[in-house]
Amino acid sequence: MIDKIIDDISISRKNQFWLFFIILILLSLCMVLIYGPAYTHPGYDYYFHLKRFEALITAFQEGTYPNYIDHAAALNYGYLSKVFYSDIILLPFAALGTIVGSYQAYEVMLFAMTILCGLFMYWMTNTIYKSSYVAFIASILYTFSVYRLFDIYNRGALGEVFAFTFIPLVFLGLYHIVKGDYRKWYIIAIGFSLLIFSHVISTVLTFITVVIILLLYCKLLFKEPKRIYFLILAGFVTLLITAVYIYPLLEQMQANSYRYETNDWTLPSRAKLPFYHVFWALICGFFYPKNLSIVGIGILLTSVIFLRLFVKEKSNMLRSVDTGVLIGLFYILASSHLFPWGRFPFTLLSFIQYPTRLYLLVTFFFALAGGYYLSQIFKKEKARFIVAGIVVLCSAITLYTHSAHFKDMYVIISESNSEPNPSNFFYLNGAEYVPDRMESGYHILLRGDTIMSAKNRTKIIEAHRDKNVLKINIETQGLDSLELPLLYYKGYSAELNAEELPIVQSHQGLIQIPVDKSGNVKVYYKGTIIQKVSYYISILSIFVLCIYIFRRRRRKPSKN
């Protein structure tokens, strides 16, 4: 009976996929049940991402999307997180959040991203290596890897969690550019676009990795120059699709300086790991040291790499897998204290903050290698089923042991985000995108809602907030200027008796406006021309690309 089931599954690729999909769903449900809702044990960055998620939900409800600001952030001083952290991937889940609430929609989002992560990894691996078995193993290892679990729960790093989901699309597109059907150039454009919308730092690290691979395979590109052309086309289309994020970001960066430019507490040179931590990063997963939070790769992924010793057959596919493993090993070295992050040219990457971010790509390459090596060592179907079952069981054990360790360590994590306060900048955490002139969260706390008159010629009769609008009734005895309790960002609009006022940045990084007569002042975030134009550029680009893909798929393939 068992042999017949194995034979039926091994013969039918459709059955193989459905078996994978069922196991993916079951492991994802196990993850949800074992860890519980993220809000019961929020990670370091959980509240930061939850607040920007809630700001998007509020923008839907108030009708201010797409040009909005998180006006409730930092004690109502406002935070323009959407420009620095794209909200595009959040959109469908925020729409759900208007119905079921932010906490529940956030949990649905984590679950959905886990399923998509597994599916995209399976699709990529099956396409490149022509083996549903390799795809099954690689996808399970990747989706339920230690580092991804660390991102979801310990760190609450939603941007990197999204990046995990879309990195397989980038490498699938890269395969088609280098060796596959280059007419599918749009896959790498879509992959990079989704990655840019997810997390900029992960995008940069992935881009560097893609460049390394392109250099290694440059001979194939030069043999068919058309591939280079379609690679350039994919890059151009990516810039059009992501216009809604890239150009408003560049506009704000040019208009002001921010705390991330002067913060030196998260430089890679200061966040390198000692060998002891690297050792635990490699062997954690089934067990962990006490009272030590480990950014890990996991014993499961580390173990499968040693299987390379038992693979004897040589092929182009094996070489491609080995190339990824070598890149992964180099990235592990780069996370250690031996790597010269404090020297040029590596100082150019100081914005990545933590070298352990490279573990995202290490996890990708090692999971892929694990699936391929196991497929080469175990050829018989029954043996393959047993090995696949062991991988699934080990992944489930990883979920359980990591969850237990995370909850044990949560006392330490909760110290930094138990409540919004000046030390965590009222859940803005590092507050990287607060104007650099703002001293600290304590200045906001002490200053409060006060509207300050520069020359003491203006009396504030009344001031109140109506959702995203600050309304002030003033009496002035002459030319004066008011410093408002709003962080300065380009895109604010101020009116006095319906007449537009110029806005400048005060010495404290707040909005300052001139007043010369009594009346009613209204200040709100309106957005910029670049934000509005780039929004329509992205919409049009996505629409045109969809039409192109649809027409291409309907076109009959040529005999060639």
FENMO-V258190 format. One record per residue. N is the residue number from 1. SS is DSSP state (2 for helix, 1 for strand, 0 for the rest). PHI is phi as a letter, one per 40 degrees, with the letter a starting at -180 (999 if undefined). Layout:
n=<N;N>
ss=<SS;SS>
phi=<PHI;PHI>
//
This chain:
n=<1;2;3;4;5;6;7;8;9;10;11;12;13;14;15;16;17;18;19;20;21;22;23;24;25;26;27;28;29;30;31;32;33;34;35;36;37;38;39;40;41;42;43;44;45;46;47;48;49;50;51;52;53;54;55;56;57;58;59;60;61;62;63;64;65;66;67;68;69;70;71;72;73;74;75;76;77;78;79;80;81;82;83;84;85;86;87;88;89;90;91;92;93;94;95;96;97;98;99;100;101;102;103;104;105;106;107;108;109;110;111;112;113;114;115;116;117;118;119;120;121;122;123;124;125;126;127;128;129;130;131;132;133;134;135;136;137;138;139;140;141;142;143;144;145;146;147;148;149;150;151;152;153;154;155;156;157;158;159;160;161;162;163;164;165;166;167;168;169;170;171;172;173;174;175;176;177;178;179;180;181;182;183;184;185;186;187;188;189;190;191;192;193;194;195;196;197;198;199;200;201;202;203;204;205;206;207;208;209;210;211;212;213;214;215;216;217;218;219;220;221;222;223;224;225;226;227;228;229;230;231;232;233;234;235;236;237;238;239;240;241;242;243;244;245;246;247;248;249;250;251;252;253;254;255;256;257;258;259;260;261;262;263;264;265;266;267;268;269;270;271;272;273;274;275;276;277;278;279;280;281;282;283;284;285;286;287;288;289;290;291;292;293;294;295;296;297;298;299;300;301;302;303;304;305;306;307;308;309;310;311;312;313;314;315;316;317;318;319;320;321;322;323;324;325;326;327;328;329;330;331;332;333;334;335;336;337;338;339;340;341;342;343;344;345;346;347;348;349;350;351;352;353;354;355;356;357;358;359;360;361;362;363;364;365;366;367;368;369;370;371;372;373;374;375;376;377;378;379;380;381;382;383;384;385;386;387;388;389;390;391;392;393;394;395;396;397;398;399;400;401;402;403;404;405;406;407;408;409;410;411;412;413;414;415;416;417;418;419;420;421;422;423;424;425;426;427;428;429;430;431;432;433;434;435;436;437;438;439;440;441;442;443;444;445;446;447;448;449;450;451;452;453;454;455;456;457;458;459;460;461;462;463;464;465;466;467;468;469;470;471;472;473;474;475;476;477;478;479;480;481;482;483;484;485;486;487;488;489;490;491;492;493;494;495;496;497;498;499;500;501;502;503;504;505;506;507;508;509;510;511;512;513;514;515;516;517;518;519;520;521;522;523;524;525;526;527;528;529;530;531;532;533;534;535;536;537;538;539;540;541;542;543;544;545;546;547;548;549;550;551;552;553;554;555;556;557;558;559;560>
ss=<0;2;2;2;2;2;2;2;2;2;2;0;2;2;2;2;2;2;2;2;2;2;2;2;2;2;2;2;2;2;2;2;2;2;2;0;0;2;2;2;2;0;0;0;0;2;2;2;2;2;2;2;2;2;2;2;2;2;2;2;2;2;0;0;0;0;0;0;0;1;0;0;2;2;2;2;0;0;1;0;2;2;2;2;0;0;0;0;0;0;2;2;2;2;2;2;2;2;2;2;0;2;2;2;2;2;2;2;2;2;2;2;2;2;2;2;2;2;2;2;2;2;2;2;2;2;2;2;2;0;0;2;2;2;2;2;2;2;2;2;2;2;2;0;0;2;2;2;2;2;2;2;2;2;2;0;0;2;2;2;2;2;2;2;2;2;2;2;2;2;2;2;2;2;2;2;2;2;0;0;0;2;2;2;0;2;2;2;2;2;2;2;2;2;2;2;2;2;0;2;2;2;2;2;2;2;2;2;2;2;2;2;2;2;2;2;0;2;2;2;2;2;2;0;2;2;2;2;2;2;2;2;2;2;2;2;2;2;2;2;2;0;2;2;2;2;2;2;2;2;2;2;2;2;2;0;0;1;2;2;2;0;0;0;0;0;0;2;2;2;0;0;1;0;2;2;2;2;2;2;2;2;2;0;0;0;0;0;0;0;0;0;0;0;0;0;0;0;2;2;2;2;2;2;2;2;2;2;2;2;0;0;0;0;0;2;2;2;2;2;2;2;2;2;2;2;2;2;2;2;2;2;2;2;0;1;0;0;0;0;0;0;0;0;0;2;2;2;2;2;2;2;0;0;2;2;2;2;2;2;2;2;2;2;2;2;2;2;2;2;2;2;2;2;2;2;2;0;0;0;2;2;2;2;2;2;2;2;2;2;2;2;2;2;2;2;2;2;2;2;2;2;2;2;2;2;2;2;2;2;2;2;2;2;2;2;2;0;0;0;0;2;2;2;0;0;0;0;0;0;0;0;0;0;1;0;0;0;0;0;2;2;2;2;2;2;2;0;0;0;0;1;1;0;0;0;0;1;1;1;1;1;1;1;1;1;0;0;1;1;1;1;1;1;1;1;0;0;0;1;1;1;1;1;1;1;1;0;0;0;0;1;1;1;1;1;0;0;1;1;1;0;1;1;1;0;0;0;0;1;1;1;1;1;1;0;0;0;1;1;1;1;1;1;1;0;0;0;2;2;2;2;2;2;2;2;2;2;2;2;2;2;2;2;2;2;2;2;2;2;2;2;2;2;0;0;0;0;0;0>
phi=<999;c;c;c;c;c;c;c;c;c;c;c;c;c;c;c;c;c;c;d;c;c;c;d;c;c;c;c;c;d;d;c;c;c;c;g;d;c;c;c;b;c;c;d;b;d;c;d;c;c;c;c;c;c;c;c;d;c;c;c;c;c;g;b;c;c;b;b;b;c;c;c;c;f;f;g;c;g;a;c;c;c;c;c;b;d;b;c;c;c;d;c;c;c;c;c;c;c;b;b;g;c;c;c;c;c;c;c;c;c;c;c;c;c;c;c;d;c;c;c;c;c;d;c;c;c;c;c;b;f;a;c;c;d;c;c;c;c;c;c;c;c;c;b;c;c;c;c;c;c;c;c;b;c;c;g;c;c;c;c;c;c;c;d;c;b;d;d;c;c;c;c;c;c;d;c;c;c;b;c;c;c;c;c;d;c;c;c;c;c;c;c;c;c;c;c;c;c;a;c;c;c;c;c;c;c;c;c;c;c;c;d;c;c;c;c;b;c;c;c;c;c;c;b;d;d;c;c;c;c;c;c;c;c;c;c;c;d;c;c;c;c;d;c;b;c;c;c;c;c;c;c;c;c;c;a;b;b;c;c;c;b;c;b;c;b;c;d;c;b;b;c;c;c;d;d;c;c;d;c;c;c;b;c;h;c;a;b;c;c;f;a;c;b;c;b;b;h;c;c;c;c;c;c;c;c;c;d;c;b;c;b;c;b;a;c;c;c;c;c;c;c;d;c;c;c;c;c;c;c;c;c;d;c;c;c;c;c;c;c;c;c;b;c;c;c;c;c;b;c;c;c;g;b;c;c;c;c;c;d;c;d;d;c;c;c;c;c;c;d;c;c;c;c;c;c;c;b;c;c;c;c;c;c;c;c;c;c;c;c;c;c;c;c;c;c;c;d;d;c;c;c;c;c;c;d;c;c;c;c;d;c;c;c;c;c;b;c;a;c;a;c;c;b;f;f;g;c;f;c;f;d;b;c;d;c;c;c;c;a;c;c;c;c;c;c;c;g;c;c;b;c;c;c;b;f;b;b;b;c;c;a;a;a;b;b;f;c;b;c;b;b;b;b;b;b;b;i;c;a;b;b;c;c;c;b;c;c;a;c;h;c;b;b;b;b;f;g;b;c;b;c;b;b;c;c;c;b;g;b;c;b;b;c;b;b;a;c;i;b;b;b;b;a;c;b;g;b;c;c;c;c;c;c;c;c;c;c;d;c;c;c;c;c;c;c;c;c;c;c;c;c;c;c;c;c;c;c;c;c>
//
